[in-house]
Amino acid sequence: MSAIVPEIVSCAQGSRYNYHHQFGDIQPLVDDLRRMLLEGHYVLSAEVQEFESAFARYCGCRHARGVNSGTDALVIAMRALGIGRGDSVVTQANTFHATVAAIELAGAKPVLVDAKDETFSFDVDQLASRAGGDIRAVIPVHLFGKPAPLRQILDIAGAHGMLVIEDAAQAHGASISGQRVGSFGTAGCFSFHPSKNLGAAGDAGAIVTNDSVFADRIEQYRSLGQREQNEHLVVGLNSKLDALQARILGWKLPQLDRWNRARRTVAGWYRSALASVPVSFQAEAKDEVHVYHLFQIRTACRDQLLKFLRGKGIDAVVRYPTPIHLQPAFQKWGWREGEFPVAESLARELLCLPIRPDMDEGEVDFISSKVRAFFDERFRQQNGA
Ligand SMILES: Cc1ncc(COP(=O)(O)O)c(C=O)c1O
């Protein structure tokens, strides 16, 4: 195991994403970036359009528009769809802060539903009971890489005239019955933060859509509302995908499917190695492809297990320890403890084990053996042995 431990230890020191592995033979990319720097290809250049076309094709959509970040993708999607003051937007209580912050930044009011115990995903029954009134849109989150229950959400949204904006920040390439996430709703919003399954070398994001009019509006909103130079039709953001980032993303995109397959293999190894351990996993449906941005295990003794694994040099982390409704930033909405009990218990019980496309079975076995050792020790203590 000596070859494995240092790699995991180095994870804890901050190099968990193994960018060497992601770039491979980097020289042709460096030559290209050098050319772009010297020729001044910086803003909305051909490289941006090339990546937008490739990413739209990858998602099975007609259009993609690159922006500064996944957060901006959500804000711009809402604003370009005319969502703002006086509107409400539903999302789930167990998401990353950005989903709900974006609703507020667009000027709308966030409304939450709880998660489901087995899927850690959007509770569709609660959506049905909240739909209507001033609710203009719903934002399902493909959390941890697992597709949200889009078909049911689309049915309810359709029946109540609500738009569906997918938060696909963690789920590039995930699919339901062969259709990629991002392509189901009016808009699919992606983050290319360096930690994501497809990551830039800094912040970046994109919106995908099949609606040409909406794609034009996104273009205006990401460019300070401009149609032509000095003609500003609306108040927008300055949030354009950087050309150098677009080139880097274009370099990596052809490898995304292979990396996602490798993540699924790693998740399979964990599931078998931990089958006898008292932890549960995020349920997978037969017709979906989960791309395991994060591999989560669920246990009531999460905090003790986290401490134990970290003591062994394993970079286990908690995503996310505080559900949205209990975050200080959202106090103004008057949500109370106990209001979204599943989101609260997921916040207490989920633990991410390391997952990267380049992990080998030895690393997974090593980490799993430590998880098993933790539960063996606990069992012995509880039984006074
Ligand atoms: C679910 C979710 N939504 C939105 C975002 C925001 O993306 P970004 O960090 O690129 O702004 C993230 C980023 O981690 C995310 O995980």
The ligand as a MOL file (V3000), in Angstrom:
LIG
                    3D

  0  0  0     0  0            999 V3000
M  V30 BEGIN CTAB
M  V30 COUNTS 16 16 0 0 0
M  V30 BEGIN ATOM
M  V30 1 C -24.9900 22.7780 -7.4870 0
M  V30 2 C -24.1590 23.9750 -7.8600 0
M  V30 3 N -24.7800 25.0430 -8.4160 0
M  V30 4 C -24.0890 26.1350 -8.7830 0
M  V30 5 C -22.7280 26.2180 -8.5880 0
M  V30 6 C -22.0380 27.4870 -8.9250 0
M  V30 7 O -20.9860 27.3260 -9.8350 0
M  V30 8 P -19.7380 28.3190 -9.8110 0
M  V30 9 O -18.8750 27.9490 -8.6350 0
M  V30 10 O -19.0530 28.0580 -11.1080 0
M  V30 11 O -20.2580 29.6940 -9.6930 0
M  V30 12 C -22.0420 25.1410 -8.0290 0
M  V30 13 C -20.5950 25.2000 -7.8200 0
M  V30 14 O -20.0120 24.4860 -7.0570 0
M  V30 15 C -22.7800 23.9820 -7.6460 0
M  V30 16 O -22.1730 22.9270 -7.0900 0
M  V30 END ATOM
M  V30 BEGIN BOND
M  V30 1 1 1 2
M  V30 2 1 2 3
M  V30 3 2 2 15
M  V30 4 2 3 4
M  V30 5 1 4 5
M  V30 6 1 5 6
M  V30 7 2 5 12
M  V30 8 1 6 7
M  V30 9 1 7 8
M  V30 10 2 8 9
M  V30 11 1 8 10
M  V30 12 1 8 11
M  V30 13 1 12 13
M  V30 14 1 12 15
M  V30 15 2 13 14
M  V30 16 1 15 16
M  V30 END BOND
M  V30 END CTAB
M  END
